[in-house]
Amino acid sequence: MTEFKWNTVEISRPPSEWFVLGDSSWDVLISAWAGMSRLLRQPKDDQQLNGDDQEIVDRFINDHLEAANIFPRPPGYVWFLKPPPGVTDLNSLHRELNAFIQKRSSRDALPTEVSELVKTFMELKYSERSTEFL
C-alpha cells in the first residue's frame, strides 16, 4: 500500500488561484498524486454536512483509496490543489484527465490501474514537458 503523509499537508488558507477539491474519487486520486507539497487543507465547516453524511462520504473516499492501494486520508478537512501550469479551473483538469485515461485504459480497469494512470497524468501535468505527452 502506498503511504501518503496526509497529516504533513499544511493547514493554511490557500491562494485564490488554487482549486477546491471535492469529495469525489477523481479529486481524491488527484490530491494523492499531485504531491503533498501541492496541497493545502483547512478544517471543514461544521455546517457543510451533518455528521452521519460526512462519515459516509469519508468512508467512500477511503474505500476508494484502499481499492487503489493508497492509505486513507484524514477526515474533517477541505483540500486545495495548486493548479498545474496552464490549467485554469478544476473542470478543465477533469476533462483532460478523463481524455488521458480513456486513451489508455478499458472501461473495466481496476482501481489500481486507474490510480497509476492518474499518477502518470499528474506527473506529466506538473512537468515542463506536459504538452508533449498529453
Kinemage of the C-alpha trace (Angstrom):
@kinemage 1
@onewidth
@group {chain A} dominant
@subgroup {mainchain}
@vectorlist {calphas} color= white
{ca met a 1} P 0.000 0.000 0.000
{ca thr a 2} L 1.286 3.460 -0.884
{ca glu a 3} L 1.723 5.615 2.192
{ca phe a 4} L 0.986 9.288 1.816
{ca lys a 5} L 1.887 11.744 4.537
{ca trp a 6} L -1.584 13.314 4.554
{ca asn a 7} L -1.008 14.760 8.017
{ca thr a 8} L 2.040 16.682 6.770
{ca val a 9} L -0.083 18.782 4.402
{ca glu a 10} L -0.014 22.339 5.674
{ca ile a 11} L -3.167 23.701 7.280
{ca ser a 12} L -3.446 27.119 5.693
{ca arg a 13} L -5.666 29.418 3.669
{ca pro a 14} L -4.857 28.762 0.003
{ca pro a 15} L -4.003 31.417 -2.569
{ca ser a 16} L -7.078 32.444 -4.566
{ca glu a 17} L -5.990 30.627 -7.729
{ca trp a 18} L -5.830 27.234 -6.009
{ca phe a 19} L -8.647 24.741 -6.699
{ca val a 20} L -11.028 23.495 -4.022
{ca leu a 21} L -11.080 19.729 -4.330
{ca gly a 22} L -14.369 17.940 -3.852
{ca asp a 23} L -15.080 14.681 -2.097
{ca ser a 24} L -15.063 12.705 -5.340
{ca ser a 25} L -12.931 9.710 -6.248
{ca trp a 26} L -11.240 11.767 -9.004
{ca asp a 27} L -10.327 14.604 -6.678
{ca val a 28} L -9.030 12.220 -4.025
{ca leu a 29} L -6.750 10.491 -6.539
{ca ile a 30} L -5.692 13.867 -7.974
{ca ser a 31} L -4.772 15.053 -4.489
{ca ala a 32} L -2.878 11.848 -3.731
{ca trp a 33} L -0.776 12.005 -6.878
{ca ala a 34} L -0.280 15.770 -7.145
{ca gly a 35} L 2.110 15.560 -4.221
{ca met a 36} L 1.776 16.776 -0.675
{ca ser a 37} L 3.686 19.997 -1.458
{ca arg a 38} L 0.966 20.975 -3.956
{ca leu a 39} L -1.839 20.626 -1.412
{ca leu a 40} L -3.201 22.694 1.433
{ca arg a 41} L -6.034 21.880 3.797
{ca gln a 42} L -8.407 23.643 6.139
{ca pro a 43} L -10.774 22.238 8.743
{ca lys a 44} L -14.272 21.719 7.353
{ca asp a 45} L -17.037 23.995 8.464
{ca asp a 46} L -19.435 22.005 10.638
{ca gln a 47} L -22.407 23.224 8.587
{ca gln a 48} L -21.253 21.607 5.325
{ca leu a 49} L -22.722 18.146 6.052
{ca asn a 50} L -24.278 16.544 9.086
{ca gly a 51} L -22.060 14.076 10.939
{ca asp a 52} L -23.668 10.928 9.526
{ca asp a 53} L -23.490 12.170 5.929
{ca gln a 54} L -19.862 13.238 6.329
{ca glu a 55} L -18.982 9.858 7.783
{ca ile a 56} L -20.482 8.158 4.707
{ca val a 57} L -18.523 10.455 2.386
{ca asp a 58} L -15.271 9.871 4.296
{ca arg a 59} L -15.821 6.101 4.254
{ca phe a 60} L -16.476 6.206 0.469
{ca ile a 61} L -13.293 8.228 -0.107
{ca asn a 62} L -11.133 5.958 1.996
{ca asp a 63} L -12.668 2.795 0.478
{ca his a 64} L -11.743 4.166 -2.942
{ca leu a 65} L -8.201 4.961 -1.794
{ca glu a 66} L -7.845 1.495 -0.295
{ca ala a 67} L -9.028 -0.107 -3.556
{ca ala a 68} L -6.341 1.932 -5.317
{ca asn a 69} L -3.787 0.702 -2.758
{ca ile a 70} L -3.373 4.133 -1.094
{ca phe a 71} L -3.525 4.835 2.638
{ca pro a 72} L -6.664 6.657 3.893
{ca arg a 73} L -6.930 10.435 4.037
{ca pro a 74} L -7.751 12.029 7.401
{ca pro a 75} L -11.353 13.222 7.668
{ca gly a 76} L -12.541 16.691 8.560
{ca tyr a 77} L -10.721 18.841 6.005
{ca val a 78} L -11.334 20.740 2.816
{ca trp a 79} L -8.426 20.096 0.435
{ca phe a 80} L -6.907 22.565 -2.035
{ca leu a 81} L -4.726 21.929 -5.079
{ca lys a 82} L -2.089 24.174 -6.598
{ca pro a 83} L -3.089 24.275 -10.273
{ca pro a 84} L -0.771 22.600 -12.763
{ca pro a 85} L 0.777 25.008 -15.289
{ca gly a 86} L -1.729 26.118 -17.921
{ca val a 87} L -4.793 24.737 -16.131
{ca thr a 88} L -7.284 27.454 -15.215
{ca asp a 89} L -10.030 25.501 -13.449
{ca leu a 90} L -10.752 22.113 -11.931
{ca asn a 91} L -13.300 21.174 -14.617
{ca ser a 92} L -10.610 21.577 -17.284
{ca leu a 93} L -8.287 19.338 -15.292
{ca his a 94} L -11.063 16.727 -15.002
{ca arg a 95} L -11.729 16.835 -18.768
{ca glu a 96} L -8.033 16.403 -19.556
{ca leu a 97} L -7.718 13.564 -17.042
{ca asn a 98} L -10.778 11.786 -18.461
{ca ala a 99} L -9.402 12.044 -22.005
{ca phe a 100} L -5.983 10.827 -20.869
{ca ile a 101} L -7.445 7.781 -19.132
{ca gln a 102} L -9.900 6.941 -21.936
{ca lys a 103} L -6.973 6.732 -24.385
{ca arg a 104} L -5.036 4.381 -22.132
{ca ser a 105} L -7.438 2.029 -20.362
{ca ser a 106} L -10.561 -0.030 -20.698
{ca arg a 107} L -13.853 0.800 -19.020
{ca asp a 108} L -13.353 -2.081 -16.592
{ca ala a 109} L -9.897 -1.016 -15.391
{ca leu a 110} L -9.113 -1.906 -11.804
{ca pro a 111} L -8.822 0.948 -9.268
{ca thr a 112} L -5.065 0.323 -9.010
{ca glu a 113} L -4.726 0.706 -12.800
{ca val a 114} L -6.735 3.933 -12.806
{ca ser a 115} L -4.661 5.202 -9.893
{ca glu a 116} L -1.437 4.586 -11.823
{ca leu a 117} L -2.851 6.491 -14.798
{ca val a 118} L -3.812 9.402 -12.542
{ca lys a 119} L -0.282 9.323 -11.119
{ca thr a 120} L 1.249 9.471 -14.599
{ca phe a 121} L -1.137 12.220 -15.670
{ca met a 122} L -0.368 14.384 -12.641
{ca glu a 123} L 3.382 13.889 -13.048
{ca leu a 124} L 3.094 14.986 -16.663
{ca lys a 125} L 0.844 17.957 -15.849
{ca tyr a 126} L 3.386 19.334 -13.398
{ca ser a 127} L 6.378 18.572 -15.617
{ca glu a 128} L 7.910 21.021 -18.050
{ca arg a 129} L 7.138 18.681 -20.942
{ca ser a 130} L 3.458 18.079 -20.195
{ca thr a 131} L 2.152 19.079 -23.631
{ca glu a 132} L 4.446 16.589 -25.367
{ca phe a 133} L 2.675 13.569 -23.876
{ca leu a 134} L -0.896 14.613 -23.242
